[in-house]
Structures are given as structure tokens and as C-alpha cells.
Amino acid sequence: MADEARQMTPDELEKVRAEIGKLMAETAKINAEARWYPFVAAAGVFAAALGLLKIISAM
């Protein structure tokens, strides 16, 4: 088991740090977008309801 635990080279460490940074940026983007989804969905439902009312009132 002692053979499995080895020191990472500076290049490997830099690669891991870059991957962590990329994942953190992607997570921040997803979290920011997730805050707006309920508002967009509500606006879509509202627009559909208005369209339906307009069609019904035109009859």
C-alpha cells in the first residue's frame, strides 16, 4: 500500500489546480443560471395564459 501513495509532480499539481478552477467556474455559472429559471418559467406560463385569454376573448 505504501507504493500507492506518491508525491505529485509540480506539473500534475498545476493540472489538478486548473481542473479545480474550471469546475468551480462551471459550478458558479450553473448556480447563477439556476436562479433565473423559475422567473423564465413563470413568464412563459404568464404569456401562454395571456395568449389563451386573447384567443378565447376573440371568439
All heavy atoms as TSV, in Angstrom:
chain	resi	resn	atom	element	x	y	z
A	1	MET	N	N	0.812	-1.200	0.000
A	1	MET	CA	C	0.000	0.000	0.000
A	1	MET	C	C	0.853	1.260	0.000
A	1	MET	O	O	0.409	2.277	-0.487
A	1	MET	CB	C	-0.896	0.007	1.224
A	1	MET	CG	C	-2.152	-0.764	1.068
A	1	MET	SD	S	-3.254	-0.044	2.258
A	1	MET	CE	C	-4.756	-0.677	1.747
A	2	ALA	N	N	2.009	1.204	0.541
A	2	ALA	CA	C	2.872	2.376	0.603
A	2	ALA	C	C	3.264	2.837	-0.793
A	2	ALA	O	O	3.538	4.009	-1.010
A	2	ALA	CB	C	4.112	2.085	1.428
A	3	ASP	N	N	3.290	1.927	-1.761
A	3	ASP	CA	C	3.645	2.294	-3.125
A	3	ASP	C	C	2.568	3.148	-3.782
A	3	ASP	O	O	2.853	3.907	-4.692
A	3	ASP	CB	C	3.882	1.030	-3.963
A	3	ASP	CG	C	5.109	0.261	-3.490
A	3	ASP	OD1	O	6.007	0.894	-2.907
A	3	ASP	OD2	O	5.145	-0.964	-3.701
A	4	GLU	N	N	1.326	3.009	-3.349
A	4	GLU	CA	C	0.225	3.752	-3.960
A	4	GLU	C	C	0.274	5.239	-3.607
A	4	GLU	O	O	-0.131	6.071	-4.396
A	4	GLU	CB	C	-1.110	3.158	-3.524
A	4	GLU	CG	C	-1.349	1.772	-4.066
A	4	GLU	CD	C	-2.642	1.171	-3.551
A	4	GLU	OE1	O	-3.451	1.912	-2.972
A	4	GLU	OE2	O	-2.829	-0.045	-3.714
A	5	ALA	N	N	0.735	5.579	-2.437
A	5	ALA	CA	C	0.800	6.972	-2.009
A	5	ALA	C	C	2.131	7.550	-2.472
A	5	ALA	O	O	3.177	7.249	-1.927
A	5	ALA	CB	C	0.663	7.078	-0.504
A	6	ARG	N	N	2.085	8.402	-3.496
A	6	ARG	CA	C	3.302	9.010	-4.013
A	6	ARG	C	C	3.103	10.511	-4.127
A	6	ARG	O	O	1.979	11.003	-4.155
A	6	ARG	CB	C	3.683	8.417	-5.356
A	6	ARG	CG	C	2.684	8.706	-6.457
A	6	ARG	CD	C	3.208	8.237	-7.809
A	6	ARG	NE	N	2.279	8.545	-8.863
A	6	ARG	CZ	C	2.214	9.707	-9.506
A	6	ARG	NH1	N	3.025	10.685	-9.180
A	6	ARG	NH2	N	1.331	9.904	-10.464
A	7	GLN	N	N	4.168	11.208	-4.219
A	7	GLN	CA	C	4.119	12.653	-4.368
A	7	GLN	C	C	3.792	13.002	-5.814
A	7	GLN	O	O	4.238	12.348	-6.742
A	7	GLN	CB	C	5.471	13.274	-3.989
A	7	GLN	CG	C	5.833	13.116	-2.530
A	7	GLN	CD	C	4.905	13.943	-1.651
A	7	GLN	OE1	O	4.513	15.042	-2.006
A	7	GLN	NE2	N	4.562	13.398	-0.508
A	8	MET	N	N	2.986	14.046	-5.981
A	8	MET	CA	C	2.656	14.507	-7.325
A	8	MET	C	C	3.742	15.459	-7.799
A	8	MET	O	O	4.320	16.209	-7.012
A	8	MET	CB	C	1.301	15.208	-7.330
A	8	MET	CG	C	0.146	14.302	-6.979
A	8	MET	SD	S	-1.430	15.166	-6.949
A	8	MET	CE	C	-1.719	15.367	-8.688
A	9	THR	N	N	3.986	15.444	-9.093
A	9	THR	CA	C	4.965	16.371	-9.661
A	9	THR	C	C	4.336	17.757	-9.739
A	9	THR	O	O	3.105	17.902	-9.706
A	9	THR	CB	C	5.386	15.915	-11.070
A	9	THR	OG1	O	4.257	15.994	-11.925
A	9	THR	CG2	C	5.937	14.498	-11.048
A	10	PRO	N	N	5.152	18.789	-9.854
A	10	PRO	CA	C	4.594	20.149	-9.983
A	10	PRO	C	C	3.655	20.289	-11.184
A	10	PRO	O	O	2.650	20.998	-11.108
A	10	PRO	CB	C	5.834	21.028	-10.142
A	10	PRO	CG	C	6.904	20.271	-9.429
A	10	PRO	CD	C	6.605	18.817	-9.696
A	11	ASP	N	N	3.958	19.599	-12.269
A	11	ASP	CA	C	3.069	19.668	-13.439
A	11	ASP	C	C	1.719	19.032	-13.149
A	11	ASP	O	O	0.678	19.541	-13.563
A	11	ASP	CB	C	3.716	18.970	-14.634
A	11	ASP	CG	C	4.901	19.734	-15.198
A	11	ASP	OD1	O	4.978	20.962	-14.963
A	11	ASP	OD2	O	5.737	19.106	-15.878
A	12	GLU	N	N	1.722	17.904	-12.444
A	12	GLU	CA	C	0.465	17.249	-12.083
A	12	GLU	C	C	-0.351	18.113	-11.134
A	12	GLU	O	O	-1.571	18.218	-11.274
A	12	GLU	CB	C	0.747	15.885	-11.446
A	12	GLU	CG	C	1.285	14.848	-12.408
A	12	GLU	CD	C	1.731	13.578	-11.716
A	12	GLU	OE1	O	2.193	13.640	-10.560
A	12	GLU	OE2	O	1.610	12.508	-12.339
A	13	LEU	N	N	0.335	18.751	-10.179
A	13	LEU	CA	C	-0.362	19.643	-9.248
A	13	LEU	C	C	-1.005	20.815	-9.987
A	13	LEU	O	O	-2.144	21.198	-9.701
A	13	LEU	CB	C	0.598	20.163	-8.178
A	13	LEU	CG	C	0.991	19.179	-7.090
A	13	LEU	CD1	C	2.095	19.766	-6.222
A	13	LEU	CD2	C	-0.205	18.819	-6.246
A	14	GLU	N	N	-0.286	21.384	-10.935
A	14	GLU	CA	C	-0.816	22.512	-11.697
A	14	GLU	C	C	-2.027	22.081	-12.522
A	14	GLU	O	O	-3.021	22.812	-12.623
A	14	GLU	CB	C	0.266	23.092	-12.604
A	14	GLU	CG	C	-0.146	24.372	-13.291
A	14	GLU	CD	C	-0.507	25.478	-12.330
A	14	GLU	OE1	O	0.084	25.565	-11.245
A	14	GLU	OE2	O	-1.410	26.265	-12.654
A	15	LYS	N	N	-1.968	20.884	-13.080
A	15	LYS	CA	C	-3.102	20.369	-13.859
A	15	LYS	C	C	-4.324	20.184	-12.965
A	15	LYS	O	O	-5.447	20.548	-13.339
A	15	LYS	CB	C	-2.729	19.042	-14.513
A	15	LYS	CG	C	-3.819	18.477	-15.380
A	15	LYS	CD	C	-3.409	17.176	-16.034
A	15	LYS	CE	C	-4.564	16.598	-16.836
A	15	LYS	NZ	N	-4.262	15.290	-17.394
A	16	VAL	N	N	-4.133	19.646	-11.774
A	16	VAL	CA	C	-5.244	19.442	-10.842
A	16	VAL	C	C	-5.823	20.786	-10.419
A	16	VAL	O	O	-7.041	20.960	-10.360
A	16	VAL	CB	C	-4.785	18.613	-9.625
A	16	VAL	CG1	C	-5.840	18.618	-8.540
A	16	VAL	CG2	C	-4.457	17.187	-10.050
A	17	ARG	N	N	-4.957	21.762	-10.153
A	17	ARG	CA	C	-5.443	23.098	-9.769
A	17	ARG	C	C	-6.251	23.737	-10.898
A	17	ARG	O	O	-7.269	24.384	-10.650
A	17	ARG	CB	C	-4.265	23.988	-9.381
A	17	ARG	CG	C	-3.672	23.641	-8.060
A	17	ARG	CD	C	-2.614	24.659	-7.641
A	17	ARG	NE	N	-2.007	24.263	-6.393
A	17	ARG	CZ	C	-0.733	23.937	-6.251
A	17	ARG	NH1	N	0.096	23.997	-7.280
A	17	ARG	NH2	N	-0.259	23.576	-5.077
A	18	ALA	N	N	-5.791	23.550	-12.132
A	18	ALA	CA	C	-6.524	24.109	-13.274
A	18	ALA	C	C	-7.887	23.432	-13.421
A	18	ALA	O	O	-8.894	24.101	-13.690
A	18	ALA	CB	C	-5.705	23.936	-14.549
A	19	GLU	N	N	-7.937	22.134	-13.232
A	19	GLU	CA	C	-9.213	21.418	-13.324
A	19	GLU	C	C	-10.168	21.863	-12.220
A	19	GLU	O	O	-11.367	22.016	-12.455
A	19	GLU	CB	C	-8.979	19.910	-13.250
A	19	GLU	CG	C	-8.305	19.338	-14.481
A	19	GLU	CD	C	-7.927	17.877	-14.341
A	19	GLU	OE1	O	-8.156	17.296	-13.263
A	19	GLU	OE2	O	-7.390	17.325	-15.315
A	20	ILE	N	N	-9.651	22.065	-11.018
A	20	ILE	CA	C	-10.480	22.537	-9.905
A	20	ILE	C	C	-11.039	23.926	-10.219
A	20	ILE	O	O	-12.225	24.200	-10.012
A	20	ILE	CB	C	-9.685	22.539	-8.590
A	20	ILE	CG1	C	-9.416	21.103	-8.150
A	20	ILE	CG2	C	-10.423	23.316	-7.501
A	20	ILE	CD1	C	-8.436	20.991	-6.994
A	21	GLY	N	N	-10.191	24.804	-10.749
A	21	GLY	CA	C	-10.647	26.147	-11.116
A	21	GLY	C	C	-11.729	26.113	-12.175
A	21	GLY	O	O	-12.715	26.858	-12.104
A	22	LYS	N	N	-11.566	25.220	-13.163
A	22	LYS	CA	C	-12.567	25.093	-14.217
A	22	LYS	C	C	-13.886	24.604	-13.640
A	22	LYS	O	O	-14.953	25.129	-13.977
A	22	LYS	CB	C	-12.065	24.126	-15.282
A	22	LYS	CG	C	-13.020	23.939	-16.421
A	22	LYS	CD	C	-12.501	22.937	-17.435
A	22	LYS	CE	C	-13.565	22.678	-18.488
A	22	LYS	NZ	N	-13.266	21.528	-19.314
A	23	LEU	N	N	-13.834	23.605	-12.763
A	23	LEU	CA	C	-15.060	23.089	-12.151
A	23	LEU	C	C	-15.750	24.142	-11.292
A	23	LEU	O	O	-16.980	24.241	-11.284
A	23	LEU	CB	C	-14.753	21.846	-11.316
A	23	LEU	CG	C	-14.385	20.591	-12.110
A	23	LEU	CD1	C	-13.916	19.492	-11.172
A	23	LEU	CD2	C	-15.552	20.125	-12.941
A	24	MET	N	N	-14.957	24.930	-10.578
A	24	MET	CA	C	-15.551	25.987	-9.750
A	24	MET	C	C	-16.243	27.035	-10.621
A	24	MET	O	O	-17.332	27.518	-10.290
A	24	MET	CB	C	-14.480	26.623	-8.871
A	24	MET	CG	C	-14.003	25.709	-7.760
A	24	MET	SD	S	-12.634	26.375	-6.804
A	24	MET	CE	C	-13.380	27.802	-6.065
A	25	ALA	N	N	-15.629	27.392	-11.744
A	25	ALA	CA	C	-16.244	28.370	-12.646
A	25	ALA	C	C	-17.537	27.822	-13.248
A	25	ALA	O	O	-18.540	28.543	-13.343
A	25	ALA	CB	C	-15.258	28.744	-13.749
A	26	GLU	N	N	-17.523	26.549	-13.649
A	26	GLU	CA	C	-18.732	25.946	-14.205
A	26	GLU	C	C	-19.842	25.870	-13.162
A	26	GLU	O	O	-21.010	26.115	-13.472
A	26	GLU	CB	C	-18.423	24.542	-14.728
A	26	GLU	CG	C	-17.565	24.550	-15.982
A	26	GLU	CD	C	-17.122	23.157	-16.403
A	26	GLU	OE1	O	-17.432	22.179	-15.687
A	26	GLU	OE2	O	-16.468	23.048	-17.439
A	27	THR	N	N	-19.487	25.564	-11.930
A	27	THR	CA	C	-20.477	25.499	-10.853
A	27	THR	C	C	-21.093	26.871	-10.601
A	27	THR	O	O	-22.310	26.994	-10.424
A	27	THR	CB	C	-19.822	24.956	-9.570
A	27	THR	OG1	O	-19.301	23.659	-9.831
A	27	THR	CG2	C	-20.819	24.888	-8.433
A	28	ALA	N	N	-20.260	27.901	-10.594
A	28	ALA	CA	C	-20.772	29.259	-10.381
A	28	ALA	C	C	-21.734	29.654	-11.501
A	28	ALA	O	O	-22.773	30.274	-11.251
A	28	ALA	CB	C	-19.612	30.243	-10.295
A	29	LYS	N	N	-21.406	29.272	-12.736
A	29	LYS	CA	C	-22.279	29.593	-13.869
A	29	LYS	C	C	-23.620	28.876	-13.735
A	29	LYS	O	O	-24.684	29.476	-13.940
A	29	LYS	CB	C	-21.600	29.194	-15.174
A	29	LYS	CG	C	-22.423	29.504	-16.391
A	29	LYS	CD	C	-21.742	29.043	-17.658
A	29	LYS	CE	C	-22.646	29.346	-18.834
A	29	LYS	NZ	N	-22.563	28.381	-19.883
A	30	ILE	N	N	-23.583	27.605	-13.396
A	30	ILE	CA	C	-24.819	26.833	-13.242
A	30	ILE	C	C	-25.668	27.407	-12.119
A	30	ILE	O	O	-26.890	27.546	-12.247
A	30	ILE	CB	C	-24.489	25.346	-12.998
A	30	ILE	CG1	C	-23.942	24.724	-14.270
A	30	ILE	CG2	C	-25.724	24.588	-12.513
A	30	ILE	CD1	C	-23.346	23.347	-14.073
A	31	ASN	N	N	-25.046	27.764	-11.009
A	31	ASN	CA	C	-25.792	28.337	-9.886
A	31	ASN	C	C	-26.428	29.671	-10.256
A	31	ASN	O	O	-27.560	29.959	-9.869
A	31	ASN	CB	C	-24.889	28.490	-8.669
A	31	ASN	CG	C	-24.575	27.172	-8.012
A	31	ASN	OD1	O	-25.300	26.205	-8.167
A	31	ASN	ND2	N	-23.477	27.121	-7.284
A	32	ALA	N	N	-25.714	30.491	-11.016
A	32	ALA	CA	C	-26.261	31.786	-11.434
A	32	ALA	C	C	-27.441	31.587	-12.370
A	32	ALA	O	O	-28.458	32.291	-12.267
A	32	ALA	CB	C	-25.179	32.617	-12.113
A	33	GLU	N	N	-27.317	30.631	-13.302
A	33	GLU	CA	C	-28.420	30.381	-14.232
A	33	GLU	C	C	-29.622	29.785	-13.512
A	33	GLU	O	O	-30.771	30.085	-13.858
A	33	GLU	CB	C	-27.959	29.432	-15.339
A	33	GLU	CG	C	-26.971	30.064	-16.297
A	33	GLU	CD	C	-26.390	29.058	-17.270
A	33	GLU	OE1	O	-26.619	27.843	-17.104
A	33	GLU	OE2	O	-25.699	29.501	-18.206
A	34	ALA	N	N	-29.385	28.953	-12.529
A	34	ALA	CA	C	-30.483	28.282	-11.820
A	34	ALA	C	C	-31.362	29.285	-11.078
A	34	ALA	O	O	-32.544	29.023	-10.853
A	34	ALA	CB	C	-29.928	27.242	-10.853
A	35	ARG	N	N	-30.806	30.426	-10.703
A	35	ARG	CA	C	-31.607	31.441	-10.007
A	35	ARG	C	C	-32.652	32.057	-10.918
A	35	ARG	O	O	-33.683	32.527	-10.463
A	35	ARG	CB	C	-30.700	32.546	-9.472
A	35	ARG	CG	C	-30.066	32.173	-8.164
A	35	ARG	CD	C	-29.196	33.276	-7.675
A	35	ARG	NE	N	-27.857	32.694	-7.685
A	35	ARG	CZ	C	-26.744	33.348	-7.583
A	35	ARG	NH1	N	-26.750	34.630	-7.486
A	35	ARG	NH2	N	-25.603	32.724	-7.585
A	36	TRP	N	N	-32.388	32.099	-12.233
A	36	TRP	CA	C	-33.300	32.753	-13.170
A	36	TRP	C	C	-34.337	31.815	-13.760
A	36	TRP	O	O	-35.347	32.271	-14.298
A	36	TRP	CB	C	-32.507	33.409	-14.306
A	36	TRP	CG	C	-31.732	34.572	-13.819
A	36	TRP	CD1	C	-30.399	34.627	-13.578
A	36	TRP	CD2	C	-32.238	35.855	-13.457
A	36	TRP	NE1	N	-30.049	35.850	-13.105
A	36	TRP	CE2	C	-31.157	36.636	-13.020
A	36	TRP	CE3	C	-33.516	36.411	-13.458
A	36	TRP	CZ2	C	-31.332	37.949	-12.602
A	36	TRP	CZ3	C	-33.670	37.723	-13.034
A	36	TRP	CH2	C	-32.585	38.469	-12.616
A	37	TYR	N	N	-34.138	30.513	-13.697
A	37	TYR	CA	C	-35.067	29.572	-14.325
A	37	TYR	C	C	-36.503	29.705	-13.822
A	37	TYR	O	O	-37.434	29.692	-14.643
A	37	TYR	CB	C	-34.581	28.130	-14.172
A	37	TYR	CG	C	-33.407	27.787	-15.054
A	37	TYR	CD1	C	-32.421	26.919	-14.620
A	37	TYR	CD2	C	-33.281	28.318	-16.331
A	37	TYR	CE1	C	-31.334	26.607	-15.422
A	37	TYR	CE2	C	-32.208	28.016	-17.138
A	37	TYR	CZ	C	-31.240	27.157	-16.682
A	37	TYR	OH	O	-30.179	26.847	-17.476
A	38	PRO	N	N	-36.773	29.848	-12.528
A	38	PRO	CA	C	-38.172	29.996	-12.095
A	38	PRO	C	C	-38.850	31.241	-12.679
A	38	PRO	O	O	-40.021	31.205	-13.039
A	38	PRO	CB	C	-38.078	30.097	-10.565
A	38	PRO	CG	C	-36.779	29.454	-10.223
A	38	PRO	CD	C	-35.876	29.729	-11.379
A	39	PHE	N	N	-38.098	32.327	-12.810
A	39	PHE	CA	C	-38.669	33.554	-13.376
A	39	PHE	C	C	-38.986	33.376	-14.853
A	39	PHE	O	O	-40.020	33.837	-15.342
A	39	PHE	CB	C	-37.711	34.732	-13.185
A	39	PHE	CG	C	-37.464	35.064	-11.741
A	39	PHE	CD1	C	-36.236	34.799	-11.159
A	39	PHE	CD2	C	-38.466	35.614	-10.964
A	39	PHE	CE1	C	-36.016	35.088	-9.826
A	39	PHE	CE2	C	-38.254	35.912	-9.623
A	39	PHE	CZ	C	-37.026	35.649	-9.060
A	40	VAL	N	N	-38.106	32.710	-15.571
A	40	VAL	CA	C	-38.336	32.474	-17.002
A	40	VAL	C	C	-39.540	31.547	-17.195
A	40	VAL	O	O	-40.385	31.791	-18.064
A	40	VAL	CB	C	-37.069	31.880	-17.659
A	40	VAL	CG1	C	-37.342	31.450	-19.096
A	40	VAL	CG2	C	-35.931	32.894	-17.612
A	41	ALA	N	N	-39.641	30.514	-16.390
A	41	ALA	CA	C	-40.773	29.593	-16.481
A	41	ALA	C	C	-42.083	30.321	-16.155
A	41	ALA	O	O	-43.098	30.135	-16.845
A	41	ALA	CB	C	-40.568	28.410	-15.541
A	42	ALA	N	N	-42.072	31.148	-15.130
A	42	ALA	CA	C	-43.273	31.893	-14.757
A	42	ALA	C	C	-43.673	32.865	-15.868
A	42	ALA	O	O	-44.869	33.016	-16.172
A	42	ALA	CB	C	-43.047	32.645	-13.450
A	43	ALA	N	N	-42.703	33.497	-16.485
A	43	ALA	CA	C	-43.006	34.411	-17.582
A	43	ALA	C	C	-43.611	33.651	-18.761
A	43	ALA	O	O	-44.538	34.146	-19.420
A	43	ALA	CB	C	-41.744	35.153	-18.020
A	44	GLY	N	N	-43.123	32.453	-19.023
A	44	GLY	CA	C	-43.672	31.637	-20.098
A	44	GLY	C	C	-45.111	31.236	-19.824
A	44	GLY	O	O	-45.969	31.294	-20.718
A	45	VAL	N	N	-45.393	30.833	-18.608
A	45	VAL	CA	C	-46.765	30.465	-18.236
A	45	VAL	C	C	-47.679	31.683	-18.324
A	45	VAL	O	O	-48.812	31.597	-18.825
A	45	VAL	CB	C	-46.785	29.853	-16.814
A	45	VAL	CG1	C	-48.206	29.702	-16.310
A	45	VAL	CG2	C	-46.060	28.519	-16.807
A	46	PHE	N	N	-47.203	32.817	-17.860
A	46	PHE	CA	C	-47.980	34.048	-17.915
A	46	PHE	C	C	-48.296	34.430	-19.361
A	46	PHE	O	O	-49.441	34.765	-19.700
A	46	PHE	CB	C	-47.212	35.179	-17.218
A	46	PHE	CG	C	-47.958	36.465	-17.140
A	46	PHE	CD1	C	-49.040	36.615	-16.291
A	46	PHE	CD2	C	-47.571	37.548	-17.918
A	46	PHE	CE1	C	-49.731	37.809	-16.212
A	46	PHE	CE2	C	-48.261	38.747	-17.855
A	46	PHE	CZ	C	-49.341	38.875	-16.999
A	47	ALA	N	N	-47.299	34.352	-20.240
A	47	ALA	CA	C	-47.511	34.689	-21.654
A	47	ALA	C	C	-48.480	33.707	-22.311
A	47	ALA	O	O	-49.337	34.118	-23.109
A	47	ALA	CB	C	-46.173	34.691	-22.390
A	48	ALA	N	N	-48.367	32.435	-21.967
A	48	ALA	CA	C	-49.285	31.439	-22.535
A	48	ALA	C	C	-50.709	31.702	-22.070
A	48	ALA	O	O	-51.663	31.598	-22.859
A	48	ALA	CB	C	-48.841	30.040	-22.133
A	49	ALA	N	N	-50.881	32.060	-20.820
A	49	ALA	CA	C	-52.214	32.352	-20.292
A	49	ALA	C	C	-52.803	33.581	-20.974
A	49	ALA	O	O	-53.988	33.591	-21.335
A	49	ALA	CB	C	-52.145	32.553	-18.777
A	50	LEU	N	N	-51.990	34.605	-21.167
A	50	LEU	CA	C	-52.484	35.798	-21.860
A	50	LEU	C	C	-52.873	35.481	-23.300
A	50	LEU	O	O	-53.895	35.966	-23.801
A	50	LEU	CB	C	-51.426	36.905	-21.844
A	50	LEU	CG	C	-51.229	37.624	-20.518
A	50	LEU	CD1	C	-50.115	38.662	-20.638
A	50	LEU	CD2	C	-52.511	38.297	-20.082
A	51	GLY	N	N	-52.054	34.678	-23.958
A	51	GLY	CA	C	-52.388	34.284	-25.329
A	51	GLY	C	C	-53.675	33.498	-25.394
A	51	GLY	O	O	-54.503	33.725	-26.294
A	52	LEU	N	N	-53.867	32.590	-24.456
A	52	LEU	CA	C	-55.089	31.790	-24.413
A	52	LEU	C	C	-56.303	32.697	-24.150
A	52	LEU	O	O	-57.351	32.545	-24.789
A	52	LEU	CB	C	-54.980	30.720	-23.338
A	52	LEU	CG	C	-56.129	29.735	-23.233
A	52	LEU	CD1	C	-56.296	28.967	-24.538
A	52	LEU	CD2	C	-55.893	28.773	-22.075
A	53	LEU	N	N	-56.162	33.630	-23.243
A	53	LEU	CA	C	-57.272	34.564	-22.956
A	53	LEU	C	C	-57.600	35.418	-24.173
A	53	LEU	O	O	-58.776	35.708	-24.447
A	53	LEU	CB	C	-56.920	35.455	-21.758
A	53	LEU	CG	C	-56.958	34.783	-20.397
A	53	LEU	CD1	C	-56.455	35.738	-19.321
A	53	LEU	CD2	C	-58.381	34.340	-20.077
A	54	LYS	N	N	-56.589	35.834	-24.904
A	54	LYS	CA	C	-56.817	36.632	-26.095
A	54	LYS	C	C	-57.564	35.828	-27.145
A	54	LYS	O	O	-58.491	36.334	-27.800
A	54	LYS	CB	C	-55.500	37.149	-26.647
A	54	LYS	CG	C	-55.664	38.075	-27.830
A	54	LYS	CD	C	-54.354	38.718	-28.196
A	54	LYS	CE	C	-54.538	39.552	-29.438
A	54	LYS	NZ	N	-54.550	40.948	-29.185
A	55	ILE	N	N	-57.196	34.564	-27.310
A	55	ILE	CA	C	-57.879	33.712	-28.280
A	55	ILE	C	C	-59.333	33.483	-27.865
A	55	ILE	O	O	-60.248	33.574	-28.671
A	55	ILE	CB	C	-57.136	32.357	-28.431
A	55	ILE	CG1	C	-55.808	32.572	-29.135
A	55	ILE	CG2	C	-57.984	31.346	-29.194
A	55	ILE	CD1	C	-54.895	31.367	-29.144
A	56	ILE	N	N	-59.538	33.222	-26.589
A	56	ILE	CA	C	-60.895	32.975	-26.083
A	56	ILE	C	C	-61.756	34.242	-26.199
A	56	ILE	O	O	-62.925	34.176	-26.579
A	56	ILE	CB	C	-60.844	32.475	-24.636
A	56	ILE	CG1	C	-60.253	31.062	-24.586
A	56	ILE	CG2	C	-62.223	32.492	-24.001
A	56	ILE	CD1	C	-59.990	30.547	-23.189
A	57	SER	N	N	-61.195	35.400	-25.887
A	57	SER	CA	C	-61.980	36.640	-25.940
A	57	SER	C	C	-62.280	37.064	-27.367
A	57	SER	O	O	-63.212	37.831	-27.598
A	57	SER	CB	C	-61.241	37.755	-25.196
A	57	SER	OG	O	-60.064	38.101	-25.881
A	58	ALA	N	N	-61.513	36.579	-28.353
A	58	ALA	CA	C	-61.760	36.933	-29.742
A	58	ALA	C	C	-62.914	36.138	-30.326
A	58	ALA	O	O	-63.438	36.485	-31.381
A	58	ALA	CB	C	-60.488	36.686	-30.575
A	59	MET	N	N	-63.344	35.093	-29.666
A	59	MET	CA	C	-64.443	34.257	-30.196
A	59	MET	C	C	-65.766	34.887	-30.011
A	59	MET	O	O	-66.272	35.544	-29.342
A	59	MET	CB	C	-64.431	32.891	-29.524
A	59	MET	CG	C	-63.242	32.098	-29.913
A	59	MET	SD	S	-63.331	30.479	-29.109
A	59	MET	CE	C	-62.109	29.650	-30.030
